């Protein structure tokens, strides 16, 4: 049995009610917890892209990908290798900042991490950070000293580097025509 590690799957799906439920049920039935999940529409409003991160070994991730491909509302599924992809996550952090000295210190930290200040109040600062998971974990650990009041993460999104796309792996070439008007 191979080593269990974090894998990223991307899927192009119909943008309709119940699709996300079908996808999450598949992982649940197979005994896998979804570590990260991000969903959004594509350039074609009729389809959405789902990015899923799951802990599995190499054999089981291939089985999960094949099971996903069998679902009717799924157009395409691709394993996105971490070594050849751009991966980002949005994190919003609300940090306790009771004094101007503390606010200044948090702003300096935000500048180092290229985080944006979204809200300043007398008692707190809200930051937005886009980056790789290691970057978001690093700023979170540093800001723990100031008391993080609230934190929310979008989940990882990923694209392969180069010219390869998820559309290269459709169920049947030509069956789906993304983003193009067909008469």
N, C-alpha and C positions, 0 to 999 in steps of 0.2 A: 504494500500500500504506500502511495506517495505522500508527501508532506502536505498538511493542511495549510493553506495560505489564502490571502485575500485575492479574489478574482473580480474583475469588472466585466459585466455583460451589458451590451447596448441592444435595444430592441426598437424597431419601428412598428407601431401598432395603430389600429383604427382609433381615432379620437372620438370615442363614444362611451356612454355610461357602462360600467361593469367590467371593462377591460382590465383595469388595475387590480380589481378584486380577483379576477381569474388568474392573473400573474402571481399575485401574492399567495393565493391558495395553493398554487402549484408548489411553491417553495415550502410552504407550511406542511403540505401532504408528504413531501419528501424529507421532512425533518430538518430543514435549513432555515436559519434566521437571516433575514435581510439586514445587513449591517448598515447600508446606506441606500437611499432611494431618491431619485430626482426624476421628475416628469415635466415635460413641456411640449407645446406644439412646435412643429417644424415650419419651414417656409410654406408648406401646404397645410392649411388649417384642418384638413380631413384626417391627418395623421399626426401622432405624437411620438416623441422619442423618450424611452424609459432607460435610465442608467441605473443598474443594480450592482451593488457590491455584496459579495457573500463569501464566507469562509468555507472552503471545500478543497479537496485534493484534485489533482489534474483530471483523473478519470471521472469523478463525480461532476465536475463542472461541465465536462463535455456532455454527459448524460442530461444535466439540467438544461443546457443549451438546446439539445435535441428535443427534449420534452417541450420547451417553450415554442420551438418551431412548429410543433404539431397543433398548437392552439389556433383556432380559426382567425381571430382578429390580429394575429401576429404576421407581419409582412416579412420581417428580416430580423435575424439575431446574429450578433457578432461578439466574440470574446475580444476585449480590448486589452492588449498586453501593456502592463505598466511601463515596460522598458521602451516602448515605442508609441507613447501617447502623451498628450497634454491633458493634465488633470487639474481641476480647480474646484473650489468650494467657497461659498459665501458664508461668513460668520458675522453675526451681529452680537456685540457685547455691551451690556449696560454695567458700568463700573461706578461704585460709590466714590464720590469726590466731594467731601464736605468742606474743603477749604480751597482757596485759590492756589496755594502751593501744591496741593495734591493734584488739582486739575492741570497745572503746568507740567508736573512730572508725568502724568498720564498722556498728555499731548505730546511730550517728547518721545515717549515709548511708541505712541501711534505713528509718529513721523519716521522712526527707525524702521518700523514694519510696513510702512507705506499704507497704513490704515487711514480711512476717512473719518472725520468727526461728523456725526450726523445730528447730534443733539447735545446741547450744553444746558444744564440747569444748575441751580444752586447746590443740589446734593448729588448730582451724577453726571456722567458723560456717556454717550452712546457712540460706539465705534463700529465701522464696517470694514471688514478685511476680506479680500479675495486672494486665494493662494492655494498652495499645496497643503496637504494635511499637516506636514511637519511644521510649516510656518504658523498655521492656526493653533496648533498645540503649544508651540513656543510662546506666542503672545498670551495665550490663556494662562499658562503657568506663571508668567511674569506678573500678569494683572491680578492673580489670586491674592497677592500681597495687599491689594487695595480693596478687596472684596468684590467679586463679580456678583452683581445683583440678579442678572439674567443673561442667558446665552442661548442663541438659536443658530442652528446650522442648516444649510439647504440640502446637504448631501452632495456627494461628488458627481461632477459631470466630466465626461472624457471624450476626446476625439483622437483618432490615430493620426500620427504625423504623416506627412507625405500625401500622395494622391489616392491612397486606398480610402474607401468610404464604406459605410454600412450598407449602402445600396448595392454593393458588389455581391452581396450574399442574400438576394431575395429568394423566396421559395421557388419561383420559376422566373427566369429572366424574361423581362417584358410583360409579366403578368400585371405588375403594378407600375404606374407611370407617375412618380412623385413630382409634384410641383409643375407639371406640364398640362396644358389644356388638351384634352382629347375630344375630338368631335365624333 
